[in-house]
C-alpha cells in the first residue's frame, strides 16, 4: 500500500520515466521527410507543455491552490491517471507501428488505422497524453496546478488534432470522413 509520504517519490519516478519516453519518441520517431503538414503543431505543443508544467509544478510545490481535503486520495488518483494515460499512449503508438511520428506526416503507403484502440477513439495517443497531464496536475492535490497544466496543453492538442485531421482527410478522403463520423475524437462515445 502506498502511503502519503511515498507519493512524491513514486511521482518523481513515474514522471522521470514519462519524460524519458517522450524524449526518446521525439528523437526516434520524427518523420524523415518534410514536416510541412505539421503546421508548427509540434512546436506549439512544446511551447504549451514546458511552461505549463513548469508553472504548474511551481504552484504545486509551493502549495498555491492546494486542497487539503482528500489530498492523498487525489494525489494517488493523479498518479494512476498518469500511468493509465501512458499505457493508452503506448498502446496507440505500438498499434500504429511505423506510421506513428511525433510530427504530423503521411508515410509512404500510409494505411488508415481504424481497428483496435483506434476503433474506440480517433486519437488515442493524444487521449492518453491528456489523461497523463491531467493526472500530473492532480498529483499535487492542487486545483490551480491542475488548471495551469491541463488547459493550455489541451488547447495545443486541440490545434494539433485539427492539423492532423486536415492532413488525414486530404490523404484518405471519404474513407477518413466515414471513420471520423463513426468514431469520437478523444473521449469514447462523448467527444
DODRENVEX-194541 format. One record per atom (N, C-alpha, C, O): x, y, z. Coordinates in steps of 0.02 Angstrom, whole numbers, plus 32768, in hexadecimal, padded with zeros to 4 digits. Atoms other than C-alpha are relative to their C-alpha. Layout:
% residues N
XYZ...
END
This chain:
% residues 191
802A7FC58000800080008000802C803E8000805B804380277FDA7FC28004804280AB7FD17FE6802F80367FAA803D803980147FD07FCD804181228064800D80467FE68035804F7FB87FFB7FBB8017803381DE8050804880177FF8805880397FC77FBA7FE8800380ED81FC807480267FE37FC4805880027FAF7FDB801C80398123818B7FE47FE580177FBD800480097F89801D7FEA804080B381DB7F60802F802F7FDA803780267F9E7FD17FD58027813182667F3480397FD87FE0804C7FE77FA77FC98028801C81BC81E57F1A7FE77FD77FC480087FD57F90801D80278037814E81757EAF7FF0802E7FC67FFB801C7F8C80117FCF80338114820E7E50803E80147FD8803B80197F9B7FC27FED802281C782417E2880187FC87FD2802C7FD67F9A7FEB8039802881F281937DE97FD47FF97FC27FED7FF07F8A802F80078039815681897D7B800A80397FCF800C802E7F937FF87FC6802C816E82397D3780437FFE7FDC804780137FA27FBF80078021822682187D127FFC7FCE7FC780157FDA7F9080098032803581F8817B7CB07FD7801C7FC77FE680107F8D802A7FE08032817181DD7C55802980317FD68026802F7F997FD67FCE802381EA826A7C2980337FDE7FD3803B7FF27F997FCE80248027827081F17BED7FE07FDF7FC37FFC7FE07F8C80218021803981F381937B817FEC80337FCB7FF080247F8F80137FCD803181B782357B2F803D801C7FDB803980297F9F7FC37FE980218269826F7B0C80177FCB7FCD802B7FDC7F957FEE8037802E828F81C47ABF7FD380007FC37FEA7FF87F8A802F7FFE803981F281CE7A54801280397FD1801580307F947FF07FC580288221827C7A19803F7FF67FD68042800D7F9D7FC1800B802382D0824579E87FFA7FC87FCC80167FCE7F958001803B802B82A3819E79997FC880007FCC7FCF7FE37F97803A8007802C81F981B879497FE980417FE07FAE804A7FD3800F7FC480268202826178F680017FEC7FB7802D7FC67FA280038015804681D18251783F804180137FDC806180447FED7FC27FF580268261824777C47FF780347FC9802880527FB1800D7FD28037820E82B477417FEE804680187FFF805A805080157FBD7FF081C68361773E7FCA800080367F9F7FD4803880337FFB7FCC8161839777D47FCF80397FF17FB38056801F802D7FCA801480FA841577707FB97FF380177F9480238027804480107FEA805B83B977A17FF68011804A7FBD801A806080047FF57FB8808383D778597FE9804680137FCD8050804880157FBA7FF480628493784C8014801880457FEC803980677FE37FEC7FBF80CF84B078E77FD97FE7803D7FE180028073802780197FC78058844A7953802D7FDF8035801E7FE380717FD3801F7FCF80E883E979A3802380378029802A803180657FE17FC77FDD813F848D79CD7FD0801F80317FE2802E806A80327FE37FD4809E84D27A157FF47FD3803D7FEB7FEC80758008802E7FC6808984367A818037800B803380298011806F7FC97FF67FD18136844E7ACC7FFD80458020800F804D805B80077FBC7FE4811685097AE27FCB800080367FD080268067803480057FCC807A84DC7B4580177FD3803A800B7FE480747FEF80317FCC80C284467BA38035801A8031802B8015806E7FC97FEE7FD48165848D7BE77FEC803580347FF6802A807080127FCF7FCD8123852D7C397FC67FE9802C7FC47FF98068803980167FD9808084DC7C7080167FD1803880017FD980727FE7802E7FCD80DA84507CCA802C8025803280288019806E7FD47FDB7FD4815D84C77D107FD8802880337FE58025806F80287FD67FD380DD85407D587FD47FD5802C7FCD7FE28068802B802C7FD9806784B57D8E80257FDD8038800C7FD780707FD880217FCD80F184597DEA801780318035801A802180707FEE7FCC7FCF812B84FB7E3B7FC6800E80307FCF800F806D803B7FF37FD6807B85207E787FF27FC5802E7FE37FCE806A800C803C7FD78066846D7EB480337FF8803680227FE8806F7FCB80067FCF810E846B7F0B7FFC8033803780118027806F80087FCA7FCE80E6850E7F647FBA8000801E7FA8802D80458043800A7FE4803684D27F8C7FD0803B7FF47FA38048801C802D7FC980137FE485677F367FC67FE17FDB7FCE7FCB7FA2803A8021801D7F3685247F147FF57FBA801C7FCA7F958004800480437FE07F4D848A7F827FBC7FF580207FA08021803F803F80147FE17EB1842F7FB8800F7FC6802F801F7F8F80197FEB80327FCE7ED183D1805A7FCE7FC680067FE27F8D8013803380347FF77E2C8371805F800A7FC97FCC80037FD57F907FF78039802D7E4E82C68015803F80037FD780427FE37FA27FC37FF580277EFC82F97FDA80227FBF7FEC80387FB77FB37FDE803F800F7F47824B7FE67FDA7FD87FCA7FF97FBC7F9D8028802480317EB881FE7F84800580207FBC800C7FFE7F897FFB7FDC80407EBE82857EFE80457FF57FE1804A7FE97FA57FBC800B801A7F7B82727EEE80087FBA7FE480267FB07FAF7FFC804580177F6D81B77EDF7FD97FF67FBF7FF07FD47F9180278003803E7EE481C87E5C802680217FC6802580097F8E7FD87FDE80337F5582427DFF80377FD37FE580427FCF7FA97FCC802F80157FE281C37DFD7FE47FC87FD480017FB57FA28020803580287F6C813D7DBD7FEE801A7FBB7FF57FF57F8A80117FE480417F3181B17D32803E80087FD4803B7FFC7F987FC27FFC80277FE581D17CFD80117FBC7FE2801F7FB77FA77FEE80438018800781177CF17FCE7FE77FCC7FE37FCD7F988033801680307F6280EF7C9A800880267FBE800380087F887FF57FD8803C7F81817E7C20803C7FE97FD9803A7FE57F9B7FC4801980228030813E7BFA7FF37FBD7FDE800A7FB17FA680108041801E7FEE808F7BDC7FD680097FC07FE47FEB7F8D802A7FF3803B7F6780D07B65802B801D7FC8802580077F8F7FD67FE180337FE7813C7B0A802E7FCB7FDF80347FCA7FA27FD28031801D806280AC7AF47FDC7FC97FD97FF67FB07FA88027803080277FDB80327ABC7FF0801E7FBB7FF47FFC7F88800F7FDE803F7FAA80B27A37803E80037FD380397FF67F967FC27FFB8026805F80C97A0180147FBC7FE380257FB67FA97FEE804480168081800E79F87FCF7FE87FCA7FE37FC57F9C8032801380317FDF7FF47998800F801F7FBB80097FFD7F887FF07FDE804080128074791380427FE97FE3804C7FEC7FA67FBD8016801580C48030790B802480357FD68030806D7FEF7FD77FD3802981228082787B7FDC803F7FEA7FFC806F7FD380257FC48015809780FF78587FFF803580367FE8806D802A7FFF7FCE7FCA80AF81567900803D802C7FF8807580137FF27FC97FD07FFD811881F478FC7FED803680327FB280408041800E7FCC7FCF8129828179787FE880407FDF7FCA806B8000801B7FC780258102830178F27FCA7FE67FD07FCA7FAB7FBF80358015802E806B82FE787F801F7FF47FBC803D80207F9E7FE580128042809E82A277E27FD97FC37FE57FBA7F9F800B801D803A8021805E82237766803B7FD67FE780667FEF7FC27FCA802D801380D0818D774C7FF27FE17FBB7FBA7FE17FA380088023803F80EF813076AA7FD17FC5800A7FD97F9E8039803380357FFC805C80B9768C7FDC800080447FCE7FCB806080227FF87FBF800880FC77297FBC7FDD7FFF7F977FE37FCF804180237FF97F75809377647FD8802280377FF48036806A802C7FE47FCD7EE080D677C37FF47FCB80367FDB7F958027800A802E7FC87EDB8083786E7FBB800F801F7FB08045803980437FF77FE37E27806A78A77FEC7FC5802B7FB27FBE803E800E803B7FD77E357FC8790A8022800880448043803A80527FE280017FBD7E6B7F9D79BB7FED803E80277FB38051802A800E7FC57FD77E7B80377A297FE6803A7FD57FC380667FEF80177FCC802E7E5A80A479907FB67FF87FED7F9980237FCD8048800880097DAA805D79887FDA801F803A7F9D80278037801F7FE37FC47D8980AB7A338003804C7FFD7FD1806E800A7FF77FB8800B7DD0815B7A15803080097FC6805B7FDF7FB97FD67FF3803B7E2481AA797D804880138014807680077FED7FBE7FE87FEC7EB781F279DF80127FE680468019800D80757FF3801C7FBE7EDD81797A6E80438016801E8048801C805B7FC07FE97FE47F9281B37A7F7FF780448021801580518055800D7FBE7FE27F5382637AA07FD37FF9803D7FDD801C806F802A800C7FC57ECB82237B15802B7FEA803B8022800280737FD480177FCC7F5081C87B77802C8037801C8034803D80597FD67FC87FEA7FC2825F7B7D7FD98030802B7FF08045806080297FD17FDA7F3782D07BB77FEC7FE480457FEB80088076801080217FC07F0482537C3E803D8005802E80358012806A7FC37FFB7FD87FB982537C7A800B80478019801D805180537FF77FBA7FEA7FC383117C7E7FCC801380357FDC8037806580327FF57FCD7F2083187CDF80167FE0804180117FFE80777FE780237FC57F6782987D57803A80248021803F8026805E7FC87FDA7FE4800682FF7D6C7FE88039802B800180438062801C7FC97FD87FA183947DA77FE17FE680417FE9800580768022801B7FC57F3D83277E1D80317FE3803480217FE1806F7FD0801B7FCF7FD982DA7E6D80128033803580268021806C7FF27FCB7FD07FF283817EC27FC5800D802E7FCB8035805D803D7FF17FDB7F41837D7F097FF5804B80007FEA806A80347FFE7FB880077F3B842D7EC77FD780147FC47FE780037F8B802C7FEE80377EB084777E60802380307FCF8018802B7F937FDF7FCF802B7F1D85057E1D80357FDE7FD480397FED7F987FD0802680287FA984907DE67FDD7FD97FC97FF57FD77F908025802880307F2A84227D907FE9802A7FC57FF180167F8B80187FD480357EDF84B37D2E803A801A7FD68037801A7F997FC67FE380247F8885017D0280237FCC7FD4803A7FDC7F9E7FE1803480287FCD845B7CC57FD17FE97FC87FE67FE47F8E802C8022802F7F3484157C6E7FE3802D7FC97FE3801A7F8F80257FD780307EDA84A67C17802B80167FC48016800C7F8B7FD87FED803B7F6884ED7BAA80147FC47FD580157FC87F987FEC803C80257FA1843E7B7B7FC57FE47FD97FCE7FCE7FA0803C801580247EEF840D7B4E7FF5802B7FC27FE680117F8C800A7FD380397EE184A67ADD80337FF17FC980217FF17F8E7FCC801080327F86847A7A877FF07FBE7FDD7FF97FB77FA180128040801F7F4C83C67A6C7FC380087FD27FC07FE77F9E803A7FF5802C7EA684027A248015801E7FBD7FFA800C7F897FE47FE5803E7F07846979A580227FC97FD880197FC27F9C7FDB8037801F7F7683D379817FCF7FCF7FDE7FDC7FB87FA68032802D801C7EDD836579647FE2801D7FC17FD87FFA7F8F801C7FDF803B7E9483E478EB80317FFB7FC5801C7FED7F8D7FCD800580347F3883E5788980057FB97FE680067FAD7FA97FF9804680147F47832878897FC37FE87FD97FCA7FC47FA7803C801680247E93830D78547FFB801F7FBB7FE17FFF7F8D7FFF7FE380437EA8838677C3802F7FD87FD3801E7FCB7F997FD1802880287F3F832277887FE37FBC7FF07FEA7FA47FB7801D8042800C7EE5827C779C7FC580037FD07FBD7FD77FA680387FF7802E7E4A82BC77448019800B7FB97FFE7FF07F897FE47FF380427EB382FD76B4801C7FC17FE080167FB77FA47FE1803D801A7F0D825676A27FCE7FC77FF57FCF7FA77FC1802D803980037E8281D876C57FBB80117FE47F967FE47FD180407FEB801D7DEB823D768A7FC37FE480247FBD7FEA8061804080197FE57D4281EA76A280087FCA80357FDF7FC580637FF880357FCE7D8681567703800F801E80447FF8800480777FF47FE07FBF7DC881CB778A7FC2802480187FB380248054803E7FDD7FED7D27823077887FCF7FCE801F7FAE7FDE8051802C80337FE57CC4818F77A680187FEA80457FF07FE180737FE380137FBF7D3A815D78337FF3803780337FE18029806C800A7FC67FD47D2E820C787E7FB7800580187FAA8017805180477FFD7FEE7C718203787C7FEC7FC880307FBB7FCE80558011803B7FD87C71815A78D480227FFF804480057FE780757FD780077FC37CF9816B795A800E8045801D802280737FF97FF47FC17FDE7D0981F779DA804A8011800380747FE57FFC7FBC7FE480027DA6826379E4802C7FE9803A80607FCB802F7FD5800A7FC57DE982517A967FE17FD6803880047FB1805A802280217FC97D67820E7B0E7FCB7FD17FE27F9D7FE87FC0802F802F801F7D08816F7ADE7FB78014800C7FA38023804580487FF37FFF7C50818F7AB67FEE804780147FB28057801880107FBC7FE77C5F82457AF1801B80367FD17FF4805E7FB77FE17FCB80297CDA82B17A8E80397FE47FD8805A80097FB3
END
